[in-house]
Amino acid sequence: MLVSMADFLTSTHRAKWIFTPHDLKEKYKAANHRAKQMLEKYGATRVDVDLDGSLAYPELQSDVKENAEKHSRSKPLKIDEEQLLRAFYEFKIQDVCDAFKFPRKIQATALIYFKRFYLQWSVMEHHPKDIMLTCIYTACKAEENHVSAEELGKGIDQDHQVILNNEMVVLQSLGFDLIVYSPYRSIDGFINDMEDFIYSNNGQLQYLKDLHETAKMIADKTMRTEASLLFSPGQLALAALRRANDEYPVVNFERYLNNILSRQHPARPVPELTVYLDAIDQMVNNLVTPTAVDMKHIDRKLKYCRDPGSHEKSKKRKHRSKD
């Protein structure tokens, strides 16, 4: 645990990818604003990725001015709609990883890559269904659990070439910072530490297994919140363990926090850490898993933003059906 935390303290993860809530809000706002401007100027937001990884942006169309005057013009997604769409595909990432029986570390790495990517881009520019797959593929390579793009695509009935096409734009958007830290290793470390702590206090070693498994399941939920962009993996781990300890009381958690903080130099007060753990808890409490039905309206808006021609085709189909 201590080695893992020491590695994190000197990592690019800590230096470049931990933000404040205000930072995140501004990044999401900027990406959404850029896509809106693209829609206004070009009439489309889709950024295509060529075979060599280069990006192809929408081009100015001769009839854009005329289209802009129509009330039926495609409407951009709102920031909260983008958030819901990302949440839907973050849940899908866990689904795919479960289907392939990937370790939790790969699942967590893919989620972190996905979240970092959409700090730079809007879902209106790059469809999250495609980016999700490339993030899983890249996570497998980074964690040395190699699965070919062909295997991944075939396993979920998707074109593997899309995975490969998006690889470079994903890597560039991550700044090639592929080493990430998830809470699971820290959870394991704290559990090992707790063995000594509870053995000398109340001999409840037999209950640690339930506590351990529950904490990892809580961490799975935590990784779908924005907490991994705001807090260290050690703080995410402690929040999961504290919540699990409420269900399987093994230790006096405040005493345990005092114990581990007293070993740090300089020592930090428990109330300061508790504020962070409470904030993480609140994010888990507020976690929403959108359904396919919830996504129907947003998917339709996204389709029209990325491919305005589909809007006109849809209107013509509706018109023919009325005739």
N, C-alpha and C positions, 0 to 999 in steps of 0.2 A: 504493500500500500504506500509506504513512504517513498519507495523508488518511483512508483507511478506518479505520485504527486510532485516529486522533484522534477521529473521529466516534463510534466504539464507546466510548471512554473517557468520553464525556459523555452516553451514551445511557441510555434506560430499560432497555434490554436488560441492560446491565452493572449498573445501580443496583438493579433489581428482580427480574431473572430469572436470576441466577447464584447457585447455592446450594452448600451443603456436602452431602456424602453423608448426614449426619445429618438435615439439613433435608428432603431428599427422602424419606427413610425415614419421618419423622414426618408429612409431608403425605400420603403414600400410606396410612399407618396410619390417619390421621384420617378420610380419605374412606371407607375400607373400614369403619371402625367406625360412621360415621354411617349407611351403607347397611345394615349389620347391625341397628342399632337400629330403622331404618325397617321392616325385614322382621319384626322381633320385635313391633313395635307395630301395624303396619298389615297385615302379611301379604303385602306386595308392596314392591318398591323402585323401580318404574318412575316416572320423572318425565316427564310428557307436556308437550310444548311446543305451545301453541295458535297459531292463525294470526297473532295479534298479537305473538307472541314471549313471552307470559306463561307461567309455569310452573304446572302442575297436579300437586300431590303426591297420593300415595295417601291415601284416607280410611279412617278407622277403621270396620271391618266388625263387625257384631253377632256374628258367629260366630268372631271371631279367637281368643277365649279357648279355645273348643272346638278349633279347629284347632291351637292351640299344644300341645295335649295329645296330638296324634297323632304317631306316630313317623315318618309319611310327610311331615312338614312340610318345605317347601323349605329347602334348605341354602344359606347365603350362600357366595359365592366367597371363597377365601383370597387373601391379598395376592399370593402368588406366581402364583396362577391369573389374577388381574387383570393381572399383569405379562406373562404369556404371551399373553393376549388382546390387550393393547396392542401387543405386539411383532408379532403376526400382522397387525394392521391397519396398523401402520407400514410393513411390507413391502408391503401392498396399496396404500398411498399412492404408493409408488415405482412399483408396477405401473401404476396408473391414470395417473400423470404420464407414464410412458414411452409408454403407449398413445396419449395425446394429444400426445406429442412436446413436452411443456412443457420449458422451460429448467430446468437444475438449481436455479437460484435459487428458482423456484416450488416445486419439490419440497422443498427444504430449509425454505422458509418454512412450507409446509403441515405438515411434520413438527414444526417447533418449535411452531406453534400447537396441534397435536394433543397434544404432550407437556405444554404449559402448561395446556391445558384439564383434563387428567386429574391435575393437581396439586390441582385444586379439586373434582373430582367422581370418583365411582366409576363403573366401567363398568356396575355394577348399576343406576345411576340414569339414565344416558344411554348408549344402545347405540353402541359405537365405529364400527359400520358407517355410521350416520347422521352422526356427528360427523366422521368421516374425510372425507366428501364436502363438508361445509360448510367444513372447514378448507382443502381444495383450492380451493374456490370463492372463499373469502375471500382466500387467498394470490394467486390470479389477479388479483383486484381490487386488492390492495395493491401488487402488482408491475406493475400497468398492462398486464396481458396478458389482457384481458377475454374471458371465455367465459361465456355465459349459463347460468343454472341448468338451463334446458331442454336445452341442448346437452350439458352435463355429465351430466345424468340419463339422457338418451337414449343417450349413448355407452356407458354401462355398465348400461343397463336398470334404472334406479332412478327412483323417483318424485321429480321435481325439486322438488315442494312441500316435501318433507322437508328438502331443502337450505336452502330459504328460511326455513322455520319455525325452524330451529336457528340461523340467522345471528345473531340478537340475543343469545341465551344464550352463544354462542361469543365474540362481541365483548365482552360484559360479563365473561366469565370471563378474558379476556385483558387486562382493564383498559383496553381500547381501545389497547393498546400494539402497534401493527401493524408498526412498523419493526423488523426483526430483521436480525442480521448472521450470515451463514453463512461457512464457511471458504473458499469458492471464489474470492472476490475477493482474499482474502489469499494464496491459492495463486498466483494470477496475478501478484500483486505480488512475491512472493518469487522466482518464476521469472524475472521481469524483472530483479530484483536479482542473481540468480545468473548471468545472462548476463555481466555485467561481472566478477563474481567469478571465474568459471571461465575467461573469455577471458584474463585476466591471469595465470592459473595453469597451465592445461593444455589450453586450446583444445578442449574437448569440447562445443562448442555443439550439434553435431549430435545429441547424445544427450538434450538437454533436452526434446525433444518427447515421447519415450517416458516420461521421468520425469514430465512434466506430466500426461499422460493417466492414468498409473497413480496419481498422487497424487489426482486427482479421483475415480477409482473407489474408492480407499480412503476418501476423504471421504464418499462415498455410504454406505458401510458405517458409518462413524463416526456419521453423522447418525441412524442407527437405534439407537444406544446412548444412555445418559444423559449422554454427554460434553458435549453441547450445553447442558445445564443446569448443568454444573459448571465448564466451562473457556471461555476466550475464543476467538473465531474464529481469532485469530492462533496460539494454541496448538494448536488442532485442525488448522490448516493445516500447521504445522511437524511435527506428529506424522505426518501423512499423507505429507509430503515426505520425512521421515527414513525411513519404512517403504518408500516408493517408491525411495529412493536405495539401499536394501539390495538391491533387485532390479536397478536400473539405476544402478550406481555412477558418479556424475558428479562429486561433490565429497566432500572430507573433511568430513563433516557437523559434527563437533565444532568444526573450525576455522571453518566457516561460522557456526555458532551464536556462537562467540566474536566473529566479525567483526560480526554484526548487534547483539549485545548491547553491544559496546563503543561503539556509536553512540547508545545510549540514555542518557538522563540522568534519574536516576543509573543507571549501568551495573549490570546484575544478573549474578550468577554463573551460569555454565553448569550446574553441578550442580543448582541449584534448579529451573531450567527442565526439565532432564532428568527429574527426578522426575515432573513433570506429564506429559511426553511418554510416559514409561513407563506411567503410569496410564491414559492414553488408549489406548495400544497394548494393554494388558491387556483393556480393555473390548471392543476390536475382536476380540481373540482369543477372548473369551468369548461373542461374539454368536451367538445361536441364532435360526434362522428356523423358527418352528413351521409345521407343515403342517395342512391341513384335517383330516386324521385325528387329529393331536394335539389339535385344538380340539374334537373331537366331544363329549367328556365335559363340557368347560367350557361349550360352547355350550348343552348340555342344562340344566346347572345355572343358567346365566344366564337361559334362557327361563323356568324355573320360578320364579326370584326375581322377574322382572319381570312375569310373568303366571301367578300361581299356578293359575288355572283350567285352564291347559294341562296341569298335573300330573295333575289329576283326570281330564281327558279322556283322557290317555295311559293311565292306570290302567284306565279303563273299556274302552278299545280292547283292551288286553291281556287283560282279563277276558273280553270277548266272544270273542276269538280262542281262548281256552282252552275256552270252551263249545262 
